[in-house]
Amino acid sequence: MGLRTRLAHHRKDHRFIGGGLVALLLIATGLFYLVQRGRDLPTALVTNRVLLFVLWYANVVLIVVVLFVLLRNVIKLLVERRHRVLGSTFKFKLVATYCLTCHNEKLKTAGLVLEKLDATGRTDAVAHAARLGVIHL
């Protein structure tokens, strides 16, 4: 199996991405430590600077992840609205998410399990319930 095939296989594996970010953090921290150590600074000052570097790195990564998820969902919502996809409003998505909290595999409220359905099936099920007047959107 070639490198390109392995990377394509792990592209959506969140553990692989998280492991890569941790490895990058460790390498960057090691390099930063070596640079600070070469300046003949007191050990406590070097330790404090390395700790601040790690915290700064973690903050930046978390901010980038939150922005990525937020922008991805906003763009997805805009594309769905442009193509007039059923359930492309925020209110509909909120109600559908709320429905999944009760109609899941564990609770099986009213004998309905929405988790087993794909996204289109869930949207259709919630839209059908709205048409019947069971829920109000």
Residue, then its C-alpha position, 0 to 999 in steps of 0.5 A: m500500500g503506497l503512501r498516497t493510498r494510506l493518506a487517502h484512507h486516513r483522511k477522515d480519521h480524526r485520531f490520525i489528524g489529532g495524532g499528527l497535531v500532537a506530533l507537530l506540537l511535540i516537534a515544535t516544542g522540542l525545537f523551541y526548547l532547544v532554541q531557548r536553551g541555547r540562549d543561556l537563560p535560567t532553567a525556570l525562565v526556559t520552562n515558563r517560556v516553553l509552557l506558554f508556547v504550548l498553551w499558545y499553540a493549543n489555543v491557536v489550534l482550538i480556535v482554528v478548529v472551531l472556525f473551520v467547523l463554523l464556516r463549514n456549517v455556514i457554507k453547507l447551509l448556504v449551499e443547501r438554501r441555494h439548491r432549495v434542499l428540504g430542511s435547510t433552515f436553522k430552525f428545521k435543523l435544530v428541531a431535527t437534532y432535538c428529535l434525535t435526542c429522544h428517538n435514538e437506539k437507546l430510548k426508542t421513543a414511540g418505537l421510532v429510531l432516527e439514528k439508523l436513517d441517513a441524513t436524507g431519511r431523517t430530514d424526510a421523517v421530520a418533514h413528514a411529522a411536520r406535515l402531519g402536525v405532530i411537530h410545528l416548525 
